Amino acid sequence: MCLAIPVRVKEINGNVVTVEVDGKEIKATNVDLKVKVGDYVVVQYGLVVDVLDEKFAKQSIETWRQLKAKLRS
């Protein structure tokens, strides 16, 4: 099973998008989705698989951060 977290699109170059998560940049391939810079997306196996609602994405990111902090303590 693979878990994916929402990430924000920083840059688009053709069908390659650069996303950022926790200050790290990752490149992924966008196949057919209408993605814009600033959108929140889900990336799995190097592919953009969904565009997310911004409010939902931010809530999800915050939940992941809280979980990560609990696991470290």
Backbone hydrogen bonds, N-H to C=O, Kabsch-Sander energy under -0.5 kcal/mol:
donor,donor_aa,acceptor,acceptor_aa,energy
7,V,41,V,-2.6
8,R,20,E,-1.3
9,V,39,D,-2.9
10,K,18,T,-3.4
11,E,18,T,-1.6
13,N,16,V,-3.1
16,V,13,N,-1.7
17,V,15,N,-0.5
17,V,28,A,-2.9
18,T,11,E,-2.9
19,V,17,V,-0.6
19,V,26,I,-3.1
20,E,8,R,-1.9
21,V,24,K,-2.5
24,K,21,V,-2.1
26,I,19,V,-2.5
28,A,17,V,-2.5
29,T,46,G,-3.0
30,N,15,N,-3.7
31,V,29,T,-0.6
35,V,33,L,-1.4
38,G,9,V,-2.4
39,D,36,K,-2.3
40,Y,52,L,-0.6
41,V,7,V,-3.0
42,V,50,D,-2.2
43,V,5,I,-0.6
44,Q,47,L,-2.4
47,L,44,Q,-2.0
48,V,29,T,-2.8
49,V,42,V,-2.9
49,V,47,L,-0.6
50,D,42,V,-1.0
52,L,40,Y,-3.2
57,A,53,D,-2.7
58,K,54,E,-2.6
59,Q,55,K,-2.1
60,S,56,F,-2.5
61,I,57,A,-2.6
62,E,58,K,-2.2
63,T,59,Q,-2.2
64,W,60,S,-2.4
65,R,61,I,-2.3
66,Q,62,E,-2.3
67,L,63,T,-2.3
68,K,64,W,-2.6
69,A,65,R,-2.3
70,K,66,Q,-2.1
71,L,67,L,-2.2
72,R,68,K,-1.4
73,S,69,A,-1.1
